[in-house]
Amino acid sequence: MPKSSTERGRAAESIAAAYLELAGYSVLGRNLRFGALEVDLLARRGNVLVVVEVRYRRRPVGPPQDVIPPEKWRRLMRAAALAAEAHANEHPGPQAEAPAESSAHAPVVRLRLQVDLILVEGAPGGLQVRHIPKLPLHRPFN
């Protein structure tokens, strides 16, 4: 991995994007800004819009609430809401199910929002990717 934290973060985002694509997601964007808020990756699979927070750690860590500080969690959830708003009522992509009846106009599909965490962690002999889907909208506390 690169030496600076910015370079490590960008490399982890590239690894996470490749992982998502291999898992059947379409990556819609990287480092998207919504005002002062940022989304690391925005992806879609079927009718699910996925906001992805990517974190790099030199060694494996515990639960998501140990990786994402409370203020970052709140900002992430606000950014997710804004991303969902920006993509509301989109036309279905190639992964969405075909409509029962053919129509001259593409149907509008209501996307469901999901917030995921992808951890790129140092492991013996290389890196490991840990995908934690469906983070709760409110940060759980121990």
N, C-alpha and C positions, 0 to 999 in steps of 0.2 A: 504494500500500500504506500501511497505517497507520504511525504513527511508532514506537510502543513495540514491543519485541521480542515481548512477549506477544500484542499485537494482530496483529502480522505473522504470528506462528505460527498463530493462530486463523484468520486469513484464508487462509493457505496450506492449512490443513487443510480449509477449506470448498471451496477450489478443487480440492484433491486428491479430496475426496469426490464432487464433481460430475463430475470426470474419470472416476473409477471407475464411477460409475453410467452415464455415457455409453458406457463400454467394456463394459457388460454385467454388472458386479458388483452385488451387493446389499450396501449398507453396513449392517452390523449394529450398529455403535456407534462413538462417538468418545470419546477421552480416557478409556478404560476402565482402572480400577485393579485390580491384582492385588497386594494388600498394598502394599508401597512402590513397586511397579513400575507403569508406565503404558504403554498402547498408544495411539498417536495415532488410528489407524483400524483397525477390524476389519471385514473384508468377506468375502464368499463368492461364488464362481462355481462352479456345479455342486457337485462333491464336494470342492472345494478351499477351505479356510479360510485367509484371507490376513491376516496381521498386517502393517500398513503403518506405516513410519516416514516422517514428512513433514518435510522441511527446506526452509526458504526461504533463498535466497542472492541478494544484489543482482546478482551476475553469475555466469555459468556456472562450474562447478567441475569438478574431475577425477573420478577413480574413487571409489566409495562409501567405501573405507577412508580417503579424505582428508576425507570429510564427517562420518563417524561416529567419534568417538574410541573407543579400545579399551574403556574401562570402559562407555561407553554401548552399545557393540556387545554386550558380555556381558550387560548388563541387558536389552537388547532381546530377545536370544535366550532368556533366562530367562522374560521376560514372554510370549514366543511359546509356549513350552512350557506355561505355565500357562493361556493362552488355549485352546490345543488340548485340554488336559485338561478345561477347563470346558465345551467344546463337543463332547467325544467322544460318539460314537454318537448324533448328532442325527438326527431324521427329515429326509428330503430336502426341500429347498425347491422352489419352482416351477421352478428351473433344472435340477434333477436329472433324470436319465432315468427314465421310467416303468418300473415293474417289468414283467417279461414276463407274469406272471400277476397277476390282480386278487386282492386280499386285503382282509379286513375291517379289518386293522390296517396302518398305514403301515409300510413296511419301515425298518429302521435302516441308515443308511449310514455307513461309516467315513470320516471326513473326512481328507483329506491336508492337511498344514500347509505353508504357503509364507510366506516373509518377503520383503516388497518394500520398496523405497525409492522415494518420489516426491519429486523435487526441483522446487520452484517457483522459477524463476530469472528474474532481470531480463534482458531482452533488448531490442534496439533496437525501440522502438515499443510495448513492453508487457512481458508475462510469457510464459515458456514453461514447459510442464510436461514433465518428463522422468521416465518410469516405468522403474525398474530392477527387474525381477522376479527372484525366486529368489535372494536373497542367500545366500551360503554360511553354514552354521551356525557356522563358526569364522572369525574375522576374518583375511583374507589380509594378509600384511605384504609390503611391497616389499623 
